[in-house]
Amino acid sequence: MSLAKWRILLTVLPLTGLYGAAKLALHRLGWEPWAFDSLTGSLFGAATFVIAFVLNGTLGDFRASADMPVQLANALETIQDSNQLVAQANADYNPQPLSQDLVAIAQATLDWLQAEKPQAETAIALDRLNTSLAAMLPYTSAPIVARAQAEQAKMRLLITQIGISRDTDFVGPAYALLEVFLIGVVGALLLIGADSFSENLVVSCLLFTSFTYLLLLIRDLDNPFQYNGRTSVDADLSTLAVFCDRLRQV
């Protein structure tokens, strides 16, 4: 089993154990003055609605962000296709410098995201691409080079968007509301009594686990470019890694 799949649940379970101990202590002290009624039902309903609303928006942002590395790899592949086309049509043209520059861009991006190296390295690698594209001009028509430059501009935009997505907390203000609702729900679950304590304990522990899990999941989805070993959901960078490996073997 993948540990990343269960990381959030494994983080929540100790908190659930503490909640269960607190619930048991309050029950033995007789501090369960509430009963489940329409007001507490409204609290749970409102908390569920807010979490679902924020989770839906965060999932949309995550899907858009997760597609960026694929688009970046596709832009690199498109330039490499043009490079190979010119090499096939002109025996005097050397495609290796441009291929090496493309590998450098992909590797600089991987190092920036995974090894926390400076983002400036990716910009430097993109700038070096201009020299190789200029060397292609005597061997091909201007539209092919213009197409490569368009992909270069697309890569600059994607890298900028990845940087913004990585460094910006998009739903930060929403966390305050989510945490207020979580505190309210936990407080209500602790104070609500029932005829069967065992049933009350099991149901309230499940609800506590669900609400806490969803809050941590939203925090995780809000930054899909962490790669710090402590997150469960990150954008897949395998397309960039495969591109680097394939061009190095050419």
C-alpha positions in Angstrom: 0.0 0.0 0.0 1.2 3.6 -0.7 1.9 5.4 2.6 1.0 8.7 1.0 -2.6 7.5 0.5 -3.0 6.9 4.2 -0.8 9.8 5.6 -3.7 12.1 6.4 -5.7 9.4 8.1 -2.6 8.3 10.1 -2.2 11.9 11.2 -5.8 12.2 12.3 -6.1 8.9 14.2 -4.0 10.0 17.2 -6.2 13.1 17.4 -9.3 10.9 17.3 -7.8 8.9 20.2 -7.4 12.1 22.2 -10.9 13.1 21.3 -12.3 9.8 22.5 -10.5 10.0 25.8 -11.9 13.5 26.3 -15.4 12.3 25.4 -15.1 9.4 27.9 -13.8 11.8 30.7 -16.7 14.2 30.1 -19.2 11.3 30.2 -17.9 10.0 33.5 -18.0 13.5 35.0 -21.6 13.9 33.8 -20.8 16.9 31.6 -23.0 16.1 28.6 -25.8 18.6 29.0 -26.8 18.8 25.3 -29.1 16.6 23.3 -29.1 16.4 19.5 -31.7 18.8 18.2 -32.4 21.1 15.3 -29.8 23.6 16.4 -26.9 21.1 16.5 -28.2 19.6 13.3 -27.9 23.1 11.7 -24.4 23.4 13.0 -23.3 20.1 11.5 -25.1 20.9 8.2 -23.5 24.3 7.9 -20.0 22.9 8.7 -20.6 20.2 6.0 -21.7 22.8 3.5 -18.7 25.1 4.1 -16.2 22.2 3.9 -17.8 20.8 0.7 -17.8 24.3 -0.9 -14.1 25.0 -0.1 -13.1 21.4 -1.1 -14.8 21.7 -4.4 -13.0 24.9 -5.2 -9.7 23.6 -4.0 -10.1 20.4 -6.1 -10.7 22.6 -9.2 -7.5 24.6 -8.5 -5.6 21.4 -7.9 -6.6 19.8 -11.2 -5.5 22.9 -13.1 -2.2 23.0 -11.2 -1.6 19.2 -11.7 -1.9 19.7 -15.5 0.9 22.3 -15.6 3.9 19.9 -15.5 2.3 17.9 -18.3 1.9 21.1 -20.4 5.5 22.0 -19.7 6.7 18.6 -20.8 4.5 18.9 -23.9 6.1 22.2 -24.8 9.6 20.7 -24.4 8.6 17.8 -26.6 7.2 20.1 -29.3 10.5 22.0 -29.5 12.4 18.7 -29.6 10.2 17.6 -32.5 11.2 20.7 -34.4 14.8 20.1 -33.5 14.7 16.6 -34.9 12.8 17.7 -38.0 15.5 20.2 -38.9 18.2 17.6 -38.2 16.6 15.2 -40.6 16.3 17.8 -43.3 19.9 19.1 -42.9 22.8 16.8 -42.4 25.0 19.7 -41.3 22.8 20.7 -38.4 23.7 19.5 -35.0 20.6 18.9 -32.8 22.6 18.1 -29.6 23.0 21.7 -28.2 19.3 22.4 -28.4 18.5 18.9 -26.9 20.8 19.6 -24.0 19.2 23.0 -23.4 15.8 21.3 -23.2 17.1 18.8 -20.8 18.6 21.6 -18.7 15.2 23.3 -18.5 13.4 20.2 -17.4 16.1 19.3 -14.9 16.2 22.8 -13.5 12.4 22.7 -13.0 12.7 19.3 -11.2 15.5 20.6 -9.0 13.5 23.7 -8.2 10.4 21.8 -7.2 11.9 18.7 -5.6 15.2 19.9 -4.2 14.2 23.5 -3.4 16.9 25.0 -5.6 16.4 28.6 -6.7 13.7 29.3 -9.3 16.1 31.6 -11.1 17.9 28.5 -12.5 14.9 27.7 -14.6 14.9 31.3 -16.0 18.6 31.0 -16.9 18.0 27.7 -18.6 15.1 29.2 -20.6 17.3 32.1 -21.7 20.0 29.8 -22.9 17.5 28.3 -25.3 17.6 31.5 -27.4 21.2 30.8 -28.5 20.3 27.3 -29.7 17.2 28.5 -31.5 19.3 31.2 -33.2 21.7 28.5 -34.4 18.7 26.7 -36.0 17.7 29.7 -38.2 20.2 29.1 -41.1 18.9 25.6 -41.5 15.2 26.1 -41.5 12.4 28.6 -42.1 11.4 31.3 -39.7 8.0 29.9 -38.9 9.5 26.7 -37.3 11.7 28.9 -35.0 8.7 31.1 -34.3 6.8 28.0 -33.2 9.6 27.0 -30.9 9.7 30.5 -29.4 5.9 30.3 -28.8 6.5 27.1 -26.8 9.3 28.9 -25.0 6.9 31.7 -24.0 4.4 29.1 -22.9 7.0 27.5 -20.6 7.8 30.8 -19.0 4.1 31.3 -18.3 3.7 27.8 -16.8 6.8 28.1 -14.6 5.5 31.5 -13.3 2.1 29.9 -12.6 3.7 27.0 -10.8 5.7 29.4 -8.7 2.5 31.4 -7.8 0.6 28.2 -7.0 3.5 27.0 -4.8 4.0 30.2 -2.8 0.5 31.5 -2.5 -2.0 30.2 0.1 -5.2 30.6 -2.0 -7.8 29.7 0.6 -6.1 31.1 3.7 -9.0 33.2 4.8 -11.3 30.2 4.4 -9.2 28.2 6.8 -10.3 30.6 9.6 -13.9 29.8 8.9 -13.3 26.1 8.6 -11.4 26.0 11.9 -14.2 27.9 13.7 -16.7 25.4 12.4 -14.4 22.5 13.4 -14.0 23.9 16.9 -17.8 24.3 17.1 -18.5 20.8 15.8 -16.0 19.2 18.2 -17.4 21.2 21.1 -20.9 20.1 20.3 -19.9 16.4 19.8 -18.2 16.5 23.2 -21.2 17.9 25.0 -24.0 15.9 23.3 -25.2 13.0 25.3 -27.2 10.0 24.3 -29.0 7.0 25.9 -26.3 4.6 24.6 -22.8 6.0 25.4 -21.1 3.4 23.2 -23.1 4.4 20.2 -22.5 8.1 21.0 -18.8 7.5 21.3 -18.5 5.6 18.0 -20.6 8.1 15.9 -18.9 11.2 17.4 -15.4 9.7 16.8 -16.3 9.0 13.2 -17.6 12.5 12.7 -14.6 14.0 14.4 -12.3 12.0 12.1 -14.2 13.0 9.0 -14.3 16.7 9.7 -10.6 16.8 10.7 -9.5 14.7 7.8 -11.3 16.9 5.3 -9.7 20.1 6.8 -6.2 18.5 6.5 -7.1 17.3 2.9 -8.0 20.8 1.9 -4.8 22.2 3.3 -2.9 19.5 1.4 -4.7 20.1 -1.9 -4.1 23.9 -1.7 -0.4 23.4 -2.5 0.2 20.7 -5.1 3.9 21.5 -5.4 5.3 20.8 -2.0 7.3 17.5 -2.4 8.5 17.6 1.2 7.6 14.0 2.1 4.8 15.2 4.4 2.0 15.6 1.9 -0.4 13.1 0.4 -1.3 14.8 -2.8 1.2 16.4 -5.2 1.3 17.2 -8.9 3.0 14.4 -10.8 6.4 15.3 -12.3 7.0 12.0 -13.9 6.5 13.4 -17.5 9.4 15.8 -17.0 11.6 13.1 -15.5 10.8 10.7 -18.4 11.6 13.5 -20.9 15.0 14.1 -19.3 15.9 10.4 -19.2 14.9 9.9 -22.9 16.9 12.8 -24.2 20.0 11.9 -22.2 19.9 8.5 -23.9 19.8 9.9 -27.4 
